[in-house]
């Protein structure tokens, strides 16, 4: 339709030019110079108007293509006040602009939706180009690593060298690896994976990680509980008959020894019988000790589920101070407490939580017993994420690095009188509360045990 109108307009204008040429020739023949001048002026105007008419569609198309190049689809072409030949073209431009605006809106909505999803998930994600320039990272990445911003991936080399080396050495598409990392005061284990992709702007690497510390701790705890159940079951099944038999033999021998001398056979040596009775008594005593030992570890693997209730941390600390005051006073240890905010509360089983804190305080008392000015700090606060933190910090000799990773393992202890179940039990109780227990320590600088709910 547009081409037909354009051809008709050109034809009419060419006919007009021909008419003006004829008029000019006629005026020249008749020597009507006034008419000749008028015809010449009209002829020049007609040529200019023809050229403008032919090129205006091309100019409109060129302007529109330039707007498309710069992605400017907000322009509206006025169809009503345009020439008849331009109206169909302007209508097509407006329809194309509306389509482009709709596509842009849908793309922006999809991008916003994807951004929102990636910001809400608890998996840290970062994308960077071939020179290490960071293109994008989500909030989980910033919060987990405590990095408010990151412009280049190489900046991790100074702040988190372990993570930087793990990312650098992890081939894209390789199976995920677990990286142990210390961020601030927190020790965590990250499941790290990477992939590489190409876009028109170049090649990019996408790295994702997930904090699996709690998952690994729960798996480890479940494995230890299963092992303890098997061990205690087998131990009790083996030792119980020995203890029972030893008790029967001991009672029979004691009965023989209690008889009058005349009833004892001549071949029997009273001293030998007494030695045998004493030996059997020792066997019975140690067997019963092993049974009690097995019973303790069986109880460790079957801690009942907590009965959650609202617990005032201020009252919890007051009860602990009253309970531990005699031992602390006798040992000359200064116990300081702080709760921020003062009305801090949490959902927990108060009895199980007291058991955990008493165990940590007893360990701290043992750690500071050789210090010149022994002190323990028991404090509670809110983390940046709104979680309740309870810390037991001491000024003791600290924990050696080679044993730091083993202190939560059942049976492991560095104390002569220790059983190796206190911290294991504390860890299990915290898992039952869907929380965690971490430790931060260095030799000669004390230790901090942190409970996070």
Secondary structure, DSSP 8 states (H G I E B T S, - for coil): -HHHHHHHHHHHHHHHHHHHHHHHHHHHHTT-HHHHHHHHHHHHHHHHHHHHHHHHHHHHHHHHHHHHHTT-------STTS-HHHHHHHHHHHHHHHHHHHHHHHHHHHHHHHHHHHHHSSSEEEEEETT-BEEEE-HHHHHHHT-S--SBGGGHHHH-HHHHHHHHHS-TTS--EEEEEEETTEEEEEEEEEEEEEETTEEEEEEEEEE-HHHHHHHHHHHHHHHHHHHHHHHHHHHHHHHHHHHHHHHHHHHHHHS-GGGS-TT--HHHHHHHHHHHHHHHHHHHHHHHHHHHHHHHTT------EEEEHHHHHHHHHHHHHHHHHHHT-EEEEEESSTT-EEEE-HHHHHHHHHHHHHHHHHHHTT-TT-EEEEEEEE-TTS-EEEEEEE-S----HHHHTTTTSTT--SSTT--S-HHHHHHHHHHHTT-EEEEEE-TTS-EEEEEE-
